[in-house]
Amino acid sequence: MPDTVNIDEIMYRLYVIDKVRKGREAVWQGNVISVEELKEEMKSW
């Protein structure tokens, strides 16, 4: 990373990496829903 990077950028990148890791793990474990299920779930918002 460049010397000019600030703590907010570092924290954001770590946050994104964590979310991607957790998402990949969920998919690997089969914790997913279909597009149709997602559409139905979004209707109630």
C-alpha positions in Angstrom: 0.0 0.0 0.0 1.2 3.5 -0.6 2.6 5.6 2.3 -0.4 8.0 1.9 -3.0 5.4 2.7 -5.2 6.3 5.7 -6.7 4.1 8.4 -10.2 4.4 6.9 -9.0 2.9 3.7 -7.3 0.0 5.4 -10.3 -0.7 7.6 -12.6 -0.7 4.5 -10.4 -3.1 2.7 -10.2 -5.4 5.6 -14.0 -5.2 5.9 -14.5 -6.2 2.2 -12.0 -9.0 2.5 -13.8 -10.4 5.5 -17.2 -10.2 3.8 -15.9 -11.9 0.7 -14.3 -14.7 2.8 -17.5 -15.2 4.7 -19.6 -15.2 1.5 -17.3 -17.8 -0.1 -17.5 -20.0 3.0 -21.3 -19.8 3.1 -21.5 -20.9 -0.6 -19.1 -23.7 0.1 -21.3 -24.9 3.0 -24.4 -24.6 0.8 -25.9 -21.7 2.7 -27.5 -20.1 -0.3 -30.9 -19.2 -1.6 -32.3 -19.1 -5.2 -33.0 -16.0 -7.1 -36.7 -16.7 -6.8 -36.4 -16.9 -3.0 -34.5 -13.7 -2.9 -37.1 -11.9 -5.0 -39.8 -13.1 -2.6 -37.8 -12.1 0.4 -37.3 -8.6 -1.1 -41.0 -8.1 -1.6 -41.6 -8.0 2.1 -39.2 -5.1 2.6 
